[in-house]
């Protein structure tokens, strides 16, 4: 029996995504590549078009389109303040999460010295690893690493207190793994960092599409995500505590603004992407109900979580029932996102991906820049096949995917 979907009107949602009308090799396309970048609804593109057609200008110049640009950027900061439970002067925009994190690492590195320590994890995307490791070379800091357990797909969290000491300056941890879907206890990690007098940075790129973020509850100093993972354009967003944004020695041009958050943004931003990112927040809010944007977001994420859980169970159980398929990551009884990664025997993941693509199912393969994860899983050469469920994913598409994998196994194994 198909699982009962939650109250979200799935056909109404799907009607907002022109990409879902695509046909490839005679098959309607099913997009399972959301963890690498979701499709974009009309409202987001229309908001970006409206900005470029009717308001396009640079900032702070006192004529109408410039004033309108200033106002639209501020409105976008307010949207993300609602998204994070922050204030608008704590919202920084940039090209993407990795670029923002490199910029922040360079800025923080100016106050680090040789022998200072940074704690990272094996479970993270390298956007939250190599960005900080750059300070080994630049500033002589020492990197400590929290290991993952390949069998459970979880971090060995009980080892974290032993990695933090009076030399620790930063703990950087991912909220969720983009490779195997593990959700980490970032609140506990940030508390340990704070108690030791260290800063905390949370990579929420994979987490942001699946749960409503509350930076106050998490207790983090910094948190970053990317709008293209939740129905927006290619742009990164950083939350930083205001008192930190106002005092960190960010690399910047002398004439550039020195207020928070502008001082953390270098050069002219992609204004249309900033507007589009805010429209993506409003798209998610439109899927819920509430008297405020934050309230509507909470309602939407609650409904999406219910659908995600049902679709993920269907996918997890269906793949596990196929002989020759191995599924990785935490089981259904653990906190996880709606992402399932697997291998078929020792066959390269790219072959599986291409087989499914020829049948209209677009999936990701490889290491997804979470190189350490696939190394610890023992599949660095083969790579993983990654399936992600998004707001527009249906039960029928999950069934197609499972049947497609069965067909591949029957032909190749």
C-alpha positions as CSV (number, residue, x, y, z in Angstrom):
1,X,0.0,0.0,0.0
2,X,1.3,3.5,-0.8
3,X,2.0,5.7,2.2
4,X,-0.5,8.4,3.0
5,X,0.9,11.8,2.1
6,X,0.6,14.7,4.5
7,X,-1.7,17.6,3.9
8,X,0.6,19.3,1.4
9,X,-1.1,19.7,-2.0
10,X,1.5,17.9,-4.1
11,X,0.0,18.6,-7.5
12,X,-0.4,22.2,-6.7
13,X,3.3,22.3,-5.6
14,X,4.4,20.5,-8.7
15,X,2.5,22.9,-11.0
16,X,4.8,25.7,-9.8
17,X,7.9,23.9,-11.2
18,X,8.3,24.2,-15.0
19,X,11.2,21.8,-14.9
20,X,8.8,18.9,-14.0
21,X,7.3,19.2,-17.5
22,X,10.6,17.9,-19.1
23,X,10.6,14.7,-21.0
24,X,13.8,12.8,-21.7
25,X,14.1,9.7,-23.9
26,X,10.3,9.6,-23.8
27,X,10.1,9.5,-20.0
28,X,8.8,12.3,-17.7
29,X,11.8,13.4,-15.7
30,X,11.9,12.7,-12.0
31,X,14.5,14.9,-10.2
32,X,16.2,13.1,-7.3
33,X,19.2,15.5,-7.3
34,X,17.8,17.9,-4.8
35,X,20.7,17.5,-2.3
36,X,22.9,18.9,-5.1
37,X,20.4,21.6,-6.1
38,X,16.6,21.7,-6.3
39,X,14.5,22.8,-9.2
40,X,13.1,26.4,-9.0
41,X,9.5,27.5,-8.9
42,X,8.1,30.2,-11.1
43,X,7.7,32.7,-8.3
44,X,11.4,32.7,-7.6
45,X,12.3,33.3,-11.3
46,X,9.6,35.9,-11.6
47,X,11.0,37.8,-8.6
48,X,14.5,37.8,-10.1
49,X,13.1,38.9,-13.5
50,X,11.2,41.7,-11.9
51,X,14.3,43.0,-10.2
52,X,16.4,42.9,-13.3
53,X,13.7,44.4,-15.6
54,X,12.4,47.1,-13.2
55,X,14.8,47.8,-10.4
56,X,18.3,46.9,-11.5
57,X,20.9,49.3,-10.0
58,X,23.8,49.5,-7.6
59,X,23.3,50.4,-4.0
60,X,23.3,53.5,-1.8
61,X,23.0,56.1,-4.6
62,X,19.8,58.0,-3.9
63,X,17.9,57.6,-7.1
64,X,14.8,55.5,-7.4
65,X,16.1,52.2,-8.7
66,X,19.1,52.4,-6.3
67,X,16.7,53.1,-3.4
68,X,14.5,50.2,-4.5
69,X,17.5,47.9,-4.6
70,X,18.5,48.9,-1.1
71,X,15.0,48.2,0.1
72,X,14.7,44.9,-1.7
73,X,18.0,43.7,-0.2
74,X,16.9,44.7,3.2
75,X,13.6,42.9,2.7
76,X,15.6,39.8,1.8
77,X,17.7,40.1,5.0
78,X,14.4,40.3,6.9
79,X,13.2,37.1,5.1
80,X,16.3,35.2,6.2
81,X,16.1,36.7,9.7
82,X,12.7,34.9,9.8
83,X,14.2,31.8,8.3
84,X,16.9,31.6,10.9
85,X,15.2,33.3,13.9
86,X,17.8,36.1,13.8
87,X,17.8,39.8,13.1
88,X,18.3,41.4,9.6
89,X,21.7,42.9,10.5
90,X,23.0,39.3,11.2
91,X,22.4,38.2,7.6
92,X,25.3,38.1,5.1
93,X,25.0,37.3,1.4
94,X,27.7,35.8,-0.8
95,X,28.4,33.7,-3.9
96,X,27.9,30.4,-2.1
97,X,28.5,28.7,1.2
98,X,32.1,27.7,0.4
99,X,33.1,31.2,-0.7
100,X,31.5,32.7,2.4
101,X,33.2,30.2,4.6
102,X,36.6,30.8,3.1
103,X,36.0,34.6,3.6
104,X,35.1,34.0,7.2
105,X,38.0,31.7,7.8
106,X,40.4,34.2,6.4
107,X,38.9,36.9,8.7
108,X,38.9,34.8,11.8
109,X,42.4,33.5,11.0
110,X,43.7,37.1,11.5
111,X,43.1,36.6,15.2
112,X,44.4,33.0,15.4
113,X,48.0,32.1,16.1
114,X,50.2,29.1,15.8
115,X,49.1,26.3,18.2
116,X,45.5,27.4,18.3
117,X,43.1,24.6,17.5
118,X,40.1,24.0,15.3
119,X,37.8,21.0,15.6
120,X,36.3,19.5,12.4
121,X,34.5,16.3,11.6
122,X,34.9,13.4,9.2
123,X,31.2,13.6,8.2
124,X,31.3,17.0,6.7
125,X,31.2,18.4,3.1
126,X,34.7,19.7,2.4
127,X,33.3,23.2,2.2
128,X,33.3,22.9,6.0
129,X,36.6,21.2,6.1
130,X,39.2,22.5,3.7
131,X,38.0,26.1,4.3
132,X,39.3,25.8,7.9
133,X,42.2,23.5,7.0
134,X,43.5,26.4,5.0
135,X,44.5,28.0,8.3
136,X,46.9,25.2,9.0
137,X,49.1,26.7,6.2
138,X,48.1,30.3,6.6
139,X,48.2,30.6,10.4
140,X,49.8,27.4,11.8
141,X,46.7,26.3,13.6
142,X,46.2,22.7,14.6
143,X,43.3,20.7,13.3
144,X,41.6,18.1,15.4
145,X,39.0,15.8,13.8
146,X,35.9,14.1,15.3
147,X,35.6,10.7,13.6
148,X,32.5,9.0,12.2
149,X,31.4,5.4,12.6
150,X,31.1,3.9,9.1
151,X,28.6,1.3,10.3
152,X,26.1,3.7,11.8
153,X,26.8,6.7,9.7
154,X,27.0,8.7,12.9
155,X,29.7,10.9,14.5
156,X,31.4,9.4,17.5
157,X,30.0,12.3,19.5
158,X,31.3,11.0,22.9
159,X,34.8,11.8,21.7
160,X,34.0,15.5,21.1
161,X,34.6,16.7,24.7
162,X,38.1,15.2,24.6
163,X,39.0,17.2,21.4
164,X,38.1,20.6,22.9
165,X,40.4,22.3,25.3
166,X,41.7,25.8,26.2
167,X,43.5,26.1,22.9
168,X,40.3,25.5,20.9
169,X,39.2,28.5,18.9
170,X,36.5,27.1,16.7
171,X,34.3,24.0,16.4
172,X,33.0,23.6,12.8
173,X,30.3,21.0,12.3
174,X,27.6,20.1,9.7
175,X,24.0,20.0,10.8
176,X,23.4,17.1,8.3
177,X,25.5,15.0,6.0
178,X,24.9,15.7,2.3
179,X,26.3,12.2,1.5
180,X,24.3,9.9,3.8
181,X,21.7,12.1,5.5
182,X,22.8,11.9,9.1
183,X,21.5,14.7,11.3
184,X,24.0,15.8,14.0
185,X,23.4,17.3,17.4
186,X,24.8,20.7,16.6
187,X,23.2,22.3,19.6
188,X,25.3,20.1,21.9
189,X,28.4,20.7,19.9
190,X,27.9,24.5,20.0
191,X,27.3,24.3,23.8
192,X,30.6,22.4,24.3
193,X,32.4,25.1,22.2
194,X,30.8,27.9,24.1
195,X,31.7,26.4,27.4
196,X,35.3,26.2,26.3
197,X,35.3,29.9,25.2
198,X,35.5,28.8,21.5
199,X,33.4,29.9,18.5
200,X,31.0,27.6,16.6
201,X,30.2,27.4,12.9
202,X,27.4,25.2,11.6
203,X,27.2,24.1,7.9
204,X,23.4,23.9,7.4
205,X,23.5,23.6,3.6
206,X,21.9,20.1,3.6
207,X,19.9,20.6,6.7
208,X,18.1,23.9,5.7
209,X,15.7,22.3,3.1
210,X,14.5,19.8,5.7
211,X,13.9,21.5,9.0
212,X,13.3,25.0,10.3
213,X,16.5,26.5,11.6
214,X,16.6,28.4,15.0
215,X,20.0,29.9,15.6
216,X,19.1,31.0,19.0
217,X,18.1,27.5,20.1
218,X,21.2,26.0,18.4
219,X,23.4,28.6,20.1
220,X,25.8,28.9,17.2
221,X,28.0,31.9,16.5
222,X,27.8,31.3,12.7
223,X,25.7,29.3,10.4
224,X,25.7,29.1,6.6
225,X,23.5,27.6,3.9
226,X,22.8,27.9,0.1
227,X,19.5,29.0,-1.4
228,X,19.8,26.7,-4.4
229,X,19.3,23.7,-2.1
230,X,15.8,24.9,-1.1
231,X,14.2,26.1,-4.4
232,X,16.3,29.3,-4.9
233,X,19.1,30.6,-7.0
234,X,22.8,30.0,-6.6
235,X,23.7,32.2,-3.6
236,X,25.0,31.6,-0.1
237,X,23.7,33.0,3.1
238,X,25.6,33.4,6.4
239,X,24.2,34.1,9.8
240,X,26.6,35.7,12.2
241,X,26.0,37.0,15.7
242,X,25.9,40.8,15.4
243,X,28.6,41.5,17.9
244,X,31.0,39.2,16.0
245,X,30.2,40.7,12.6
246,X,30.8,44.1,14.0
247,X,34.2,43.3,15.5
248,X,35.8,40.6,13.2
249,X,38.6,42.0,11.0
250,X,37.0,41.1,7.7
251,X,39.2,41.7,4.6
252,X,37.5,44.7,2.9
253,X,38.1,47.7,0.8
254,X,38.7,51.0,2.7
255,X,35.7,52.9,1.2
256,X,33.3,50.0,1.7
257,X,30.6,50.2,4.4
258,X,31.8,49.3,7.9
259,X,28.4,48.5,9.4
260,X,27.0,45.0,10.1
261,X,26.4,43.1,8.0
262,X,27.7,45.0,5.0
263,X,31.3,44.9,6.3
264,X,31.3,41.1,5.8
265,X,30.2,41.3,2.1
266,X,32.9,42.0,-0.4
267,X,32.2,43.8,-3.7
268,X,28.9,44.2,-5.5
269,X,26.5,41.3,-4.7
270,X,24.2,39.4,-7.1
271,X,21.2,41.5,-6.2
272,X,18.8,39.4,-8.3
273,X,19.9,36.3,-6.5
274,X,19.4,37.9,-3.1
275,X,15.9,38.8,-4.2
276,X,15.3,35.3,-5.6
277,X,16.6,33.7,-2.4
278,X,14.0,35.6,-0.3
279,X,11.4,34.5,-2.8
280,X,12.4,30.9,-2.1
281,X,11.8,31.5,1.6
282,X,8.4,32.9,0.8
283,X,7.7,29.9,-1.5
284,X,8.3,27.5,1.4
285,X,6.2,29.7,3.7
286,X,3.4,29.5,1.2
287,X,3.2,25.8,1.8
288,X,2.2,26.4,5.4
289,X,-0.2,28.5,7.4
290,X,0.4,31.1,10.1
291,X,0.0,34.7,11.1
292,X,3.7,35.5,10.5
293,X,6.3,34.3,8.0
294,X,8.1,32.4,10.7
295,X,4.9,30.7,11.8
296,X,4.1,29.7,8.2
297,X,7.6,28.4,7.7
298,X,7.2,26.3,10.9
299,X,3.9,24.9,9.6
300,X,5.4,24.2,6.1
301,X,8.4,22.4,7.5
302,X,6.2,20.3,9.8
303,X,4.2,19.1,6.8
304,X,7.2,18.6,4.6
305,X,8.9,16.5,7.4
306,X,5.9,14.2,7.5
307,X,6.0,13.7,3.7
308,X,9.8,13.3,3.8
309,X,9.6,10.6,6.4
310,X,7.0,8.6,4.4
311,X,8.8,8.9,1.1
312,X,12.2,8.1,2.8
313,X,10.7,5.0,4.4
314,X,9.4,3.9,1.0
315,X,12.8,4.5,-0.6
316,X,14.9,2.9,2.2
317,X,12.8,-0.2,2.4
318,X,12.5,-0.6,-1.3
319,X,16.2,-0.4,-2.0
320,X,17.1,-2.6,1.0
321,X,14.8,-5.3,-0.5
322,X,16.9,-5.5,-3.7
323,X,19.6,-8.2,-3.6
324,X,23.0,-6.7,-4.4
325,X,22.1,-3.2,-3.3
326,X,23.8,-1.8,-0.1
327,X,22.3,1.2,1.5
328,X,24.4,3.5,3.7
329,X,23.8,5.9,6.6
330,X,21.5,5.9,9.7
331,X,18.4,3.7,9.7
332,X,14.9,4.9,9.8
333,X,14.8,4.9,13.6
334,X,17.5,7.7,13.6
335,X,17.3,11.4,12.8
336,X,18.0,11.7,9.1
337,X,17.1,13.7,6.1
338,X,15.1,12.4,3.1
339,X,18.3,11.3,1.4
340,X,19.3,7.7,0.7
341,X,22.7,6.7,-0.8
342,X,23.5,3.2,-2.0
343,X,25.9,1.1,-4.1
344,X,25.2,-1.9,-6.4
345,X,27.9,-4.5,-5.9
346,X,31.2,-3.0,-6.9
347,X,29.8,-1.2,-10.0
348,X,30.8,2.4,-10.3
349,X,28.1,4.7,-9.2
350,X,28.3,6.7,-12.5
351,X,27.1,3.6,-14.4
352,X,24.0,3.4,-12.2
353,X,23.3,7.1,-12.5
354,X,23.6,7.0,-16.3
355,X,21.3,3.9,-16.5
356,X,18.6,5.7,-14.5
357,X,19.0,8.9,-16.4
358,X,18.3,7.2,-19.7
359,X,15.0,6.3,-18.1
360,X,14.2,9.8,-17.0
361,X,15.4,9.6,-13.4
362,X,18.1,12.1,-12.6
363,X,20.2,11.1,-9.6
364,X,23.6,12.2,-8.3
365,X,26.7,10.0,-8.0
366,X,30.3,10.3,-6.6
367,X,31.5,11.8,-3.4
368,X,29.5,15.1,-3.4
369,X,32.5,16.9,-2.0
370,X,32.1,14.8,1.2
371,X,35.3,12.9,0.2
372,X,36.2,11.7,3.7
373,X,32.8,10.1,4.1
374,X,33.1,7.9,1.1
375,X,36.7,7.1,2.0
376,X,35.6,5.9,5.5
377,X,32.7,3.9,3.9
378,X,35.3,2.2,1.7
379,X,33.7,3.3,-1.6
380,X,36.0,6.2,-2.7
381,X,36.7,4.7,-6.1
382,X,33.2,3.5,-6.7
383,X,31.3,6.4,-5.2
384,X,27.7,6.5,-4.0
385,X,24.4,6.8,-5.8
386,X,22.5,9.5,-4.0
387,X,18.7,9.8,-4.0
388,X,17.1,12.9,-2.5
389,X,13.4,13.7,-2.0
390,X,12.2,17.3,-2.4
391,X,8.9,19.1,-2.0
392,X,7.8,18.0,-5.5
393,X,8.8,14.3,-5.1
394,X,5.9,11.8,-5.4
395,X,5.3,8.2,-4.4
396,X,5.0,7.2,-8.1
397,X,8.5,8.6,-8.7
398,X,9.9,6.6,-5.8
399,X,8.3,3.5,-7.2
400,X,9.9,4.2,-10.6
401,X,13.3,4.7,-9.0
402,X,13.1,1.4,-7.2
403,X,11.9,-0.4,-10.3
404,X,14.7,1.2,-12.3
405,X,17.3,0.0,-9.8
406,X,15.8,-3.5,-9.9
407,X,16.1,-3.4,-13.7
408,X,19.7,-2.4,-13.5
409,X,20.5,-5.2,-11.1
410,X,18.8,-7.7,-13.3
411,X,20.8,-6.7,-16.3
412,X,24.2,-6.2,-14.6
413,X,24.4,-8.6,-11.6
